[in-house]
Amino acid sequence: MKYESGVHRVQRVPQTESQGRVHTSAASVVVLPEADEFDVELKQSDIKKETFCASGPGGQCVNTTYSAVRLTHIPTGIVVSIQDEKSQIKNLEKAMRVLRTRLFEMEYKKYLDEIASKRKTMVSTGDRSAKIRTYNYPQNRVTDHRINYTMYNLGNFMNGDIEEVLQALQVAENAERLKEAVE
């Protein structure tokens, strides 16, 4: 279905049209691959760990024990400091969770930005002039404008028999790849 992304134009004569004029409509279609689950890989060698005395109110143990933890993720520069608990181990666990969450959010934002840019390039302006395919009901015709391919069997095409067009698109794509490889 990757070939279906773009602007599809429909030309038809509605039943309510008494003069028999052809009406043209357009729909923007975006086909994206199914999102893969991804997890954040956190290497211990990428993390700089520092311990320090917690500050603030809390009595005698605040300034005498090194229970606060600061983690720095070296590749991204993200810094997480936690001093909520009295135990350094608990603060370290909490800091690791926060760091992993921040890295995940950063990667997820990159992923969403990538998808948004793909979507924009697939649909372009959404204008009818940017069409990839036209469905012409009065002439029983389907035309794919990317490869100049026309077939006169719109009914079957709309019922799901699109294999003929998909094969033609695959042949055109393979020919384009071969041409680029030769150059």
N, C-alpha and C positions, 0 to 999 in steps of 0.2 A: 504494500500500500504506500510505500515511500514516494512513488511517482504521482500521487494524488494531491500533493501539497501545491497550492497556488489558487488562482482565481478561475472559477468555473462559470461560464456564461450559458444562460438558458434562453433560447428563443422559442416562443410559443404563441399561439392564438388562444386567449382565454375564452371560455364559453360565454362570458358576459360581453365579449367584443362583437358588436353587431356589424361593424364595417370590415371585419376580417384582418385588421391590422396586427402585425407581429409585435409582441411585447418582449423586451429584453430585460433580463435580470442577471445579477451576478452574486456569487457566494464565495467567500474566502475560506479555503480549507487548509488546515495545518495537520500534518501527520507527524508525530514525534515518536521516537522509540520509547518503549516502556522503561520507566525509571528503574535503574538498578539500585539495590540497597547498598549503601556504602557505610563503612565504619571508619573511625579515625584511628590511625595507627600511631601510638605514642611510644617512642623509643626512650628509654631511660638515658641514653647517651645525649639526647637532645634537650634534656632538662637540667637546669642548674638549680640546686636546692640550697637554701640558706635558712638557718634558724636564728631567732633572736628573741629577746625578752619582749613579752607583750606589754603594751602600754595602756593606760587608762585606769579607771577604778577597778578594784578587785581584791584589795588586801595585800598581805605580805608576799604571796606567791607570784604576784604579777611581775615584779622586777627581779626576782631571784632565779626563776627557771626559764630555760630557753624553750618555751612551748610554742611560740609563734613560728609559722613557716611561710617562706616566700619562694615560689617556684617561677623560674623564667624559662619559657620555651625559646631556645636559641634560634631556630630557623625563622620564627615569626616575630619574636620580640614580645610576645604576650607575657605579662607579669600577673601573678595571682598571689595575694597575701591573705593568710587566714590566721586569726588569733582568737577565734570564738571559744574554743575548748581549752581546758587545763592541760590536756594530754597532747604532746607533740604528734603522736601517732594518729590520733583522731583529726588533728588539724591537717596533717599530711594527706590523709584519705579524702578529706573535704576539699582540699586544694587541688588534688588530682581530678576529682569529679568536676570541679569548676573549670579547670584547664581543658579537660576533655570536651566539656560542653561548649566552651568558647571556640575551640578548634573545629568542632563539628559545625557550629553556626557559621563560621567563616567559610568552610568548604561547601556548605549547603548554599550559601549566598553566591559563591562562585558558580555552582551548578545551575542555580536559578537564572543568573545573568547570562550564562552560556545558552540556556534554553530560550530565553527571551530574544537573544540576538539571532538564534536559528529561526525562530518564529518570524521575526521581522524580515529576514532575507527570503524566507519561503513565500510569504504572502505579499511582500513589497507594499504597494500603496493600497491594494484591494480594489483598485480601479478596474473597470471593465476592459480598458485598453491593455492591461497587463495579463490578459487571459492565457490560460494554458490549454483549455479545452472548451469547445462549444457544443451544446446539445441543441440541435435544430429540429423541433417537432414537426413543423409543416413539411420539411423535406426528408424526414426520417433519417437524419444524418448526425453522426458524431465526428468531430474533427479535433485532433490533438495538434495544436499549433506549434509545439516544440519540435516535432519531427515531421510536420506536414503530412499527417496520416488521416485519411478519411474513410469511414465505413458507413454504409447505408443500412443499418440494422439497429436503430435506436431502441426499439422495444426490447430486444434480447439483451442489449447492453445494460439497460436500466434494470433488468431482472437479474443482473449479476454475471452475465456472460462477458467478462471484460478481459479474458485471457489473451485474446488476439491483440488488443492494444498494449497490454503489459509486455507481451513478447516483443512487439515492435519497439517499445521503449527500452527494453533490455538490450536489444540488438544495437540500437542507436547509442546507448551508453557505453557498451563494449567497444563499438567502433571509435567513439570519441577517446576512450582510454588508450586504445591502440595507437591512434593518431598522435596523442600526447607523448606516448612512450617512444615513438619513432623520432620525434623532434628533439 
